[in-house]
Amino acid sequence: MRKVQGALAKPAVVKTARAMSLFGEHAGGWLAIGAIGALVDRERRGEWLTAAAGVAVAHGASIAIKRVVRRRRPSDPEVQVLVGTPSKLSFPSSHATSTTAAAVLYGGLTGKKLTPAVVPPMMVSRLVLGVHYPSDVVAGSALGGAVAWGVRRFMRRRRNRG
């Protein structure tokens, strides 16, 4: 984390990372995108709502795991904490979880490869801001991917029935 901050924690990067943090807080930005998708894409409204629900489930799962694991956020005098957090718990990263779930699910609906475009920047932003260990963001992303995989499978089965 010290090396990440040393290399990347420049004013413009920190400003962007803080904006990403605000967007991802409680999965709010991702849920808003799901709602907009449901409003705009009337033919697939149910799929957008299911995808948004998947993002919410992924976020909820990360919160539940945090409460069981109870890993404290990084505490190193050489690492600056550059953003506020809603809790002192860090494993897994809820931002990485909901971002990965949203990228996979919304990418499937839009036909765009969102995962490489949004997941790594969100993961790195959590390290730049000093609020997660690398294992927190990797585990969060894996959790988000697993939930998204399950939701996509559910959506395919439902589509094939109808």
Phi, psi and omega in degrees: 000321178300317181293321179297312180297319180299322182277325191244342189284057174272157185310314182294321180292316179297318179299315179295317180297321177294320177296319177296321179298314178298315179301318184273354183300125183056025180062016186305312180296319180292322178293323177296319178296320177299319179294319178296317177302318179294325179286321186277319185260077186299327181295330181243030182307314181298322178293319177296318179293322176295319179296316178297321176297323176298320177297317179296319178297316179300314179299314179298321178297320180295322178294316179300316180295320177305317184289334177279312184287317178061032176288130180283151176297159181306140178222091181223126182300342180268358179248122178275136172269116190252010179204152175283157179228151181285344178212171178266006183264144187236342186249122356273171176287118178291328177297315179293323180296305184291327179294316179294315179301314180296317181298316180292311185289313181287328175298321177295327180279329183265346184076014180255146177275084184280332187305307181293338182279327186245332185289306180303317178300321179294318179299313181294324181300326181291329176285317178302320181282352175076023185251357180216150169279157177305321180295333177296315183284326177294314179296320178298316179296319178297318178297313179300320178294320180295316178296316180298320178301314179296319180292318178297320178298315177301315181295320178296315179298318180295319179296320181289335178284326189268000000 
